Amino acid sequence: VSGSNQALGHLGFVEAQAGQAEAAEAILEKLAQIARTEYVARSWLGAIHLALGHLDRAATGLRRAHAEGDWELGWAASDPRWDPLRGKIPGF
């Protein structure tokens, strides 16, 4: 896993939370391009979508992350980033 991909994922989440939707969307695009040739954790993409208010896309990202065994989901139960999805996705 590239550290720069992880940093981009976290930056995209922060940009979205700060109301910088255009910057967050640009980071999503960049991560999608990177994902064509190397691993990008779905949890990062899901977190950005969640911060942008795209609950359906965030849920899809979370499900894919789970299916892929995304190690970052080990903290999902206590990670407040995911609070808006709690109770909206069966089993989460």
C-alpha positions, 0 to 999 in steps of 0.5 A, spaced: 500 500 500 502 506 497 503 511 503 501 517 498 495 513 496 493 513 504 495 520 505 491 522 499 485 518 502 485 522 508 486 529 505 480 527 501 476 526 507 479 532 510 477 537 504 470 534 504 469 535 511 472 542 510 466 543 505 471 543 499 467 538 495 471 540 489 478 538 492 475 532 495 472 530 488 478 531 484 482 527 489 477 521 488 478 522 481 486 521 482 485 515 487 480 512 481 486 513 476 491 510 481 487 504 483 487 502 475 494 500 476 495 499 484 491 498 490 487 503 493 483 501 500 476 502 498 475 505 505 479 511 503 474 512 497 468 510 502 470 515 507 471 521 502 464 519 499 461 519 506 464 526 508 461 529 501 454 526 504 454 521 498 451 515 503 450 510 498 457 511 495 460 510 502 456 504 503 458 501 497 465 503 498 464 500 505 462 493 503 467 493 497 472 494 503 469 489 507 469 484 501 477 485 500 479 485 507 481 492 507 485 492 514 483 499 515 476 496 517 479 493 523 478 500 527 471 501 523 467 500 530 470 505 534 472 510 528 467 516 528 468 517 521 463 512 520 458 514 525 453 517 519 452 510 516 451 506 523 444 503 523 443 504 516 447 498 513 445 492 516 450 489 520 454 495 521 
